[in-house]
Amino acid sequence: MEKIIVRYSIFLKLSLKNKMMWLYVLLMVCVALLFSKVVISDNDNTTVMLYGESAEADQVIMRLTASESVFSFVEAETEYDLEEKVRSGAAECGFVFHDGFEKNFSDGKKGGVDFATSPFTVKGIAAKETVFAAIMEIYAGDLIGNEAGNIFKDKDGGLERTMQYYNNIVHSDEVFDVKYEKIDGAATQNIRHLANRFFPVHGIITFILLSYGLFMENENRFGKYRSFGKAFTSTERNVLFVEKRFATLTVPILAVFITARVLEASFPIMNDILYFAILLPIIVVFVSIFSTLFKREESYICWSLFVLFAVLIGGMVFTL
């Protein structure tokens, strides 16, 4: 036992002098910080941010915020506030009404309204239809008026009758009488359960830790340590390399544990301890067995990249 502790201490000191290890730790922290900002919008999130500075924009915003809808329309204080809400996942999406947007709309020109969204927006199309309907309710009369001469032989009479019919549709429930009812079924609960389990920092640092383990195993199997311990028996040499693998991953595993606790403190600490305590031997065993399957360094590197790619894609599919 004393020999094991002594050898482990030597290997640990050796790993502390390895600049590549510290580079991996720094890379892991930087990437984890980036991924900690990734937020998947809650399945129940129906908040849509609105922003505009003109009187015409205020008219549309007031109509949307006062309307009965599956969406909760909220007016943003600034355009930056709107973007931050969408970026952080606090809002499903957002709409920015620029000055003069109503002229573009009435004249059939493009532009005037910006749609703010994130890669995780799932209800954006429905929100766009709702906003478009509100704009149409206000400015459809202008569109009809602009085309009245092309539609009716008697421009004034035809326009008057059309507008009367249009106003009747808009201000009554003769055509549309929509009632909204929210049903929270088993599928919705399952989706929410999965969303609550989404921890991007844990995922990316696990991926980087595995890549570091595969990289260091390349040195053990094909690099400068390939002749190390050949004076010992096969069993003793295998024990030496197991100790070396554990020592090599000791500092990175401690670093990823601290990083995970800082960036994703909502993950239960006992679960974290158990997770990384199990992850360390799993990586050691995996790289030990995986490296024995290859006799050439080129083959090992190619298959290592394939494994990392498969792990990355598999993690993304499971997350989504």
Protein Blocks (a to p, Z undefined) as FASTA:
>chain_A
ZZmmmmmmmmmmmmmmpmklmmmmmmmmmmmmmmmmpccddfklccdcdddfbfklmmmm
mmmmmpccfbdcdddfbfklmmmmmmnopafbdcdddehklmmmmnopgehiacdddfkl
cklmmmmmmmmmmmmmmmmmmmmmmmmmmmpmblmlmmmmmmmmmmmmmmpcklbccddd
ddddfklmmmmmmmmmpcfklmmmmmmmmmmmmmmmmmmmmmmmlmgoklpcfklmmmmm
mmmmmmmmmmmmmmmmmmmmmmmmmbcfklmmmmmmmmmmmmmmmmmmmmmmpcbfklmm
mmmmmmmmmmmmmmmmmmZZ
